[in-house]
Amino acid sequence: MMGWAQGLTRNQWTVLLIAWFGWVFDVMDSALFSFAKVPMLTSMLGEAEYKLHGAAIDGKIQALFLAGWAVGGLLFGILADRIGRTRVLVITILLYCAFTGLTALCTTPEQVACVRFLTALGIGGEWAAGAALVAETVPNKARAAAAALLQSAAAFGPWMAALINIGLRGQPWQYLFIVGIIPAIVCIFVRTRTHEPEHKKGSDKLPIVEVLRQSPWRRHAIIGMIICAVCIAGTQTATYWLPNLVKEVSPNLSKAVVDTRTSVLTLVSHLGTLIGVFLVPAICNRLGRKKTLGFFYLATPIIVVLALGGGTSYTHLLIFFPVIFLFAIGISAAFPLYLPELFPSRLRATGAGLAYNVGRAFTIAIPVITGAISTRAGGSIATAVTLSGTIYFLGIIALPFVPETVNQPLPE
């Protein structure tokens, strides 16, 4: 058995497994929507209208989704510090499952946008509660490996969605969202198999008030939002527009063929994600959190330009997207490790949720801008995705303003 796993109790393993499943299913939800959105909006708008304005509408729906994710991360992060991580985990999983299922009943883009906002409330809150729960449950020696294990959900969730999409290829898009109800079963295990970890209570003030008024927690939260926003923008851009890129390089092919191509590219690309999420925590422990983030933030836009800057094809996507995902999504494994280290116990879920999920508020405009650029570029998603890579330089500028926490215990 690996050294980090020795001595873990049954409860610690259960917490890891439940948090992992929660993240797998919320990532799966996002991937299912990405698969469904092109046929869904095409059926609602018509082929001609979608070709003219589909990307712009796509971007607005994703912007509202990111807004919901930010609100959910803040709201449920505060609740997790007040009423407990496990209770909030249950509430948020049920929330995003319920509204994922309701998406199948939508008939207009406006209805889809509203339901995606409500779905995102649960997804954002689930991350905040899960990150704090795991950080406080596993011992220090195991936290880097636990972060890698948890963030592997970024690969396994889309793989599950891709296999479902292959199984349902050519079928009505509504079927994909009905499948999204299944994760609610996880709630049964959350309620019966986990014990709420002890954490210090703060004052009678809301945790968000303490985070934003007290130094250094305020600075950690603000800079954390910026460096998380950069990662989130890159991750969302790469994954959200992947189906559009496949459609762009697959003219005159049937829906079933395009569905299969999209699923295969997703499966192949997330091999890079899996490698990345297991490499990043190890690199964080060796080089430090900040140097690792800086290197990945510098490398990602360079790789995107190499992949998409000079035109592309389906074969080209199969070669380069695993590398893009290794860097763009792999770096996300640094955050369940790093963010809990920036805040004391009484503020941990609030601070981490504020940094990671409210950081999404900074990215709300990105899909709108990407969709608008695509429309101006004659419908080219590749051009829009390439230009969006410039946001990584903002993260590099912000990194000097947060502390290095490698080899330090969690603050009490």
Sequence and secondary structure as in RCSB ss.txt:
>XXXX:A:sequence
MMGWAQGLTRNQWTVLLIAWFGWVFDVMDSALFSFAKVPMLTSMLGEAEYKLHGAAIDGKIQALFLAGWAVGGLL
FGILADRIGRTRVLVITILLYCAFTGLTALCTTPEQVACVRFLTALGIGGEWAAGAALVAETVPNKARAAAAALL
QSAAAFGPWMAALINIGLRGQPWQYLFIVGIIPAIVCIFVRTRTHEPEHKKGSDKLPIVEVLRQSPWRRHAIIGM
IICAVCIAGTQTATYWLPNLVKEVSPNLSKAVVDTRTSVLTLVSHLGTLIGVFLVPAICNRLGRKKTLGFFYLAT
PIIVVLALGGGTSYTHLLIFFPVIFLFAIGISAAFPLYLPELFPSRLRATGAGLAYNVGRAFTIAIPVITGAIST
RAGGSIATAVTLSGTIYFLGIIALPFVPETVNQPLPE
>XXXX:A:secstr
  GGGTT  HHHHHHHHHHHHHHHHHHHHHHHHHHHHHHHHHHHH HHHHHHHHHHHHHHHHHHHHHHHHHHHHH
HHHHHHHH HHHHHHHHHHHHHHHHHHGGG  SHHHHHHHHHHHHHHHHHHHHHHHHHHHHHS GGGHHHHHHHH
HTHHHHHHHHHHHHHHHTTTS THHHHHHTTGGGGHHHHHHHH          SS HHHHHHHSTTHHHHHHHHH
HHHHHHHHHHHHHHHTHHHHHHHT TT  HHHHHHHHHHHHHHHHHHHHHHHHHHHHHHHHH HHHHHHHHHHHH
HHHHHHHHTT   HHHHHHHHHHHHHHHTGGGGGHHHHGGGGS GGGHHHHHHHHHHGGGGGGTHHHHHHHHHHH
HTTS HHHHHHHHGGGHHHHHHHGGGS   TT     
